[in-house]
Amino acid sequence: MSASEEAAEETVEAGGVPVSEVCEENQGQDRLPRAYTLWLVGILVSLMGNTVLYFALGWAASEYGGSFAALALSAITLPRVLLLLVGGAVSDRISARRVLITGDATMLVFSLVIVTLAYSIGTPPLLLIATGIVVGVVDAFYLPASGSMPRRLVAKAQLPRALSLRQVGGQVINMGGGPLAGVLVGLAGFAGAAFVNAVTFVFTLVVLIAVRPQHDVPLTPKADSLLREALSGVKIAFSHPVLRPGLWLTGAAAGFLLPVLSLLLPMLAREEEWSAGAAGLVLGAQGVGMVAVTLVVVKRGPLGRPGLMAANALSLAGVGVLALGLSPSATVAVAAGLVIGIGNGTFSAHIAPLVLASSPDSHLSRIQAVLVLVQSLALLLMNNVLGALVDLLGATVIVVACAVMLVGVGLTGLTSGPLRNDRTGLWRR
């Protein structure tokens, strides 16, 4: 057999792709690049510092009453929402890595200023509001850049495993960050928490300086105004055949799934006369289910076509929410929490890499900005709407309504051919 015939046979056997290329691609999925794991460690350390600072800010603000505490936390959310699209455009124009380095350096300096002021004058309301505003503004630029970095550090086929590993790390930080923050604030107050936050930014800054992007992504030419570039991200996101349904699914999850655990579960527990401990077990079961699925994805990659899995997982989470709302006892509610966690974990582990892999190279950070904006607006709106409806109709009715919406949106997502058939992260046979 001639060399050309051998090459042709290899191509046919691999479905049009040379076997050697498939083998190299599959082997490359076995281990994530060292640059990504180093960056991930830095990001998780920074997340721990943020968790401590957010807790300290809320705790200090609570001294002035509930209304002021809500205002202080809104000082973070409002500038973040208003500037997210601009932050994404800036990241695409000057590079995500530079934005991250600038953001960490800014927060390092600001954290040290907070330490000095808090030790000198305590925590007056103006200092707390100013802290919230600065954090919110930096987040608006930092989050889109951070969200786009995995695409710059790993191959598209590795995104499901890479993002699942990041999700597991975030879950661990969230579980351990709250107790650690409580201890630190109790021992050293707001100034101590700000100092710990500054230390984490030093570490993250060193990591970001050391890490270099592994995959070239072209920068956006400065042809249009920054606002026009920001809005182009919205236009592309909602006109793309995969991104559009993916974003709708993400918005539905943020609006009808996340409030079930944070807002509706405590109200349902009180309505059903479950103890606070039982409600905590439901949350814990949800976390176990979510982490278990995510670890499986970290180990072996996506469980199937990502869009198909995400849509089905949202429906599965809806079934779990329905079981929670109709639970005759706290024991059944804990089992329902496990189902919710499996559905939520499967959804998150597949939709995030799908959105990132489907984003045009020129709009990576801007699409991430749209993604965060969709989640933030949906959560902000539905928390208020669902809270008001609970007062009128009761928690059980609203939980069941959320379940119906989740199942309906998941089934609707299956009608999208591009979403359903996308094969991001799957090995080519």
Secondary structure, DSSP 8 states (H G I E B T S, - for coil): --HHHHHHHHHHHTTSS-HHHHHHHHHHTSS--HHHHHHHHHHHHHHHHHHHHHHHHHHHHHTT-HHHHHHHHHHHHHHHHHHHHHHHHHHHHH-HHHHHHHHHHHHHHHHHHHHHHHHHH---HHHHHHHHHHHHHHHHHHHHHHHHHHHHHS-GGGHHHHHHHHHHHHHHHHHHHHHHHHHHHHHHHHHHHHHHHHHHHHHHHHHHHH---SS------TTS-HHHHHHHHHHHHTTSTTHHHHHHHHHHHHHHTHHIIIIIHHHHHHHHT--HHHHHHHHHHHHHHHHHHHHHHHHH--SS-HHHHHHHHHHHHHHHHHHHHT-SSHHHHHHHHHHHHHHHHHHHHHHHHHHHHHS-GGGHHHHHHHHHHHHHHHHHHHHHHHHHHHHHH-HHHHHHHHHHHHHHHHHHHTT-HHHHH--TT----
